[in-house]
Amino acid sequence: MTGRPDAEVIDLDPQRRRGARDAHSPAEDPDGPDSPGDRAPPAGGLRGDVDGAVEAALAFLRRRITGDYPIDRFGFDRELTEQVILPLARPLYQRYWRVRTTGMEHVPAEGGALVVANHSGTLPFDAVMTKVALYDDHPAHRHLRELAADLALRLPFAGPLARKTGSTLAHGEDARRLLADGELVGVWPEGFKGAGKLYRDRYKLQRFGRGGFVGVALRAQVPIIPVAIVGAEEIYPMLGNVRWLARLLGFPYFPVTAQFPLLGPLGIVPLPSKWVIDFGPPIDTAGYGPEAADDPMCVFELTDRVRDTIQQMLYRNLTARRSLFS
Amino acid sequence: MAERSRRRVLITGIAGVLASRLATRLAADDGVGYVAGVDLREPPEDLDGVEFIRADLRSPLVAKVVESTQVDTIVHLHVVATPRAAGGRARMKEHNIIGTMQLLGAAQRAPALRKVVVTSTTAVYGSSPNDPALFKESAAPDTGHPDGYGKDAVEVESYARAFGRRREDVTLTILRFAELVGPRVDTPLTRYLALPVVPTVLGYDPRLQLCHEDDAVAVLERAVHGDHHGTTNVAGSGIVYLSQAVRIAGRVPVPVTMPFAHGIASVVRRAQVDLGPEQLPLLMYGRVGDITRLRERFGYAPAYTTREALVDFLTRREVAPVLDPGRVARVERRLHALLARPAKETTP
């Protein structure tokens, strides 16, 4: 377990975060992270954590209201992610799904790497939990830049929010640039086929697309880190898919789950399965060289290798699992 | 410097801010021997050392102008973005398309010509949810454009490239400017951000990339003197979100749901802002160009970031904030004093 104190409020200490931020700030936006007034610690004479938190919270609100916060050119709002969004996701990570993360030592502390994981769970909570894991449980507090499906970024409200927390569309050139900037990029190659698979097909990896992610990693010469996520399949056990309705609404699938549409709007509540996120040893691309991205056989082979690795990791974690919910 | 090796420059659209500023700079430059400006309207102020030629670019008179001035450099800045200022969309299109055709036709027959600089816009990339985060110059111009400035710019670029193929001895520089802001330049976006209540589309928050007019003029000057064949995105570094830009400006954002957005956009257009419904995709999805080529091939680092450009525009144009950051800071201090007191009392 992570060992964080129970009563943690929104962590708004700019000084502590600034250390981690400066260690890996890839944004080409030359704006400084803080305006001068926010850099100084609470003035002398004020004591107590509550006081510091109040000051920091008010400063945060002021910066938000006056638009005084840095954005990287992909639209990533680091402050919003760290101060608002991750704390909202944290209770799900720590208490609801009780995510146990292993293998974090395989994720480099800095520099680009491609995180490849299995996708499941109807809604992309597995991506959110991976994000929290990499921020909370990695000593360097790394931010994951997810490559999202265009549906996610096209939706009102959810789209801009996804972009502000670091997602961007899965365009090869953008991914290459993120990796070159030293960012950690996350892909879920199964895509909608993975998220929308039926409960009886759980943990069987679907097709890994055309291996585009492998091409990106080869060109950028960054390691590929295979990740197995166990527990996400059970949050919305999918019993069926109403295809004609999905087509009508423009959704990739219209799920019939154990909760929905039986419980109506309550069907949005996921089941509290116990999750394990297992980061495997990185697969080095330096041995292949960047020109291997143009060799289809090489790309095919590497894609298969990543897929097999993740499948093996899934089986290993599943056999070690004692029950779905504990 | 010998008279015959000094440049002779013709600038179209001299009545515009960028053109008149460029003309003034070039006129003061020793390496430039002659500067002429062409437009239907006079430039806003008297330009020292610049010959003003009143001509309609749409007419074949342009050929005589190019021939008689014997220029070796043409800077085509007469591409209009604002329908109202041009006297309606039809006239705007005529100015842009036919004006460009006539000018390039004349340029083709000018033996002394060595360089043509054409202004374009990042609007050629369009704005859609399927866009890459950063547009490189190689991204194909969006062909499915709704009628407007972006569509005109795509056509202007294609005519320019066709000219480039016919006159391979001429250096053709196409500059795609992001939305311009600055103390003097007057664009639909500057008017939009200066509105006291800014209508936005509910649920969408586009990334905006801006180009400060100082950077634009500097790049144009560099294009005149240098040898940069090809297309380059020109913009400030970094971006702001529209919500952020509205807050920096101290404006009140009014989110409007999609079905009503078209109606509101028409009202906004009639209210002198000249930002119409075909610009809605920009205000929903945004558009950001990659300026690596500007930095590396063109060799120019923007002096203003997008945010700095916006702040400079707001301060120098004296756009008074509706929601004053000073007041926000005062409220913050008062709240802090209020909330800190009980905390101080409870600590030992």
Interface residues (C-beta under 8 A of the other chain):
Chain A: A27 E28 D29 P30 D31 L46 R47 G48 V50 D51 V54 E55 L58 A59 L61 R62 R64 I65 T66 G67 D68 Y69 I71 D72 R73 F74 G75 D77 D150 L153 R154 L155 P156 F157 G159 P160 R163 K164 T168 L169 H171 E173 D174 R177
Chain B: P129 N130 D131 P132 A133 L134 K136 L202 G203 Y204 D205 R207 S237 G238 I239 V240 Y241 S243 Q244 A245 V246 R247 I248 A249 G250 M258 V288 T305 R307 L323 P325 V328 A329 E332 L335 H336 L339 A340 A343 K344 T346 T347
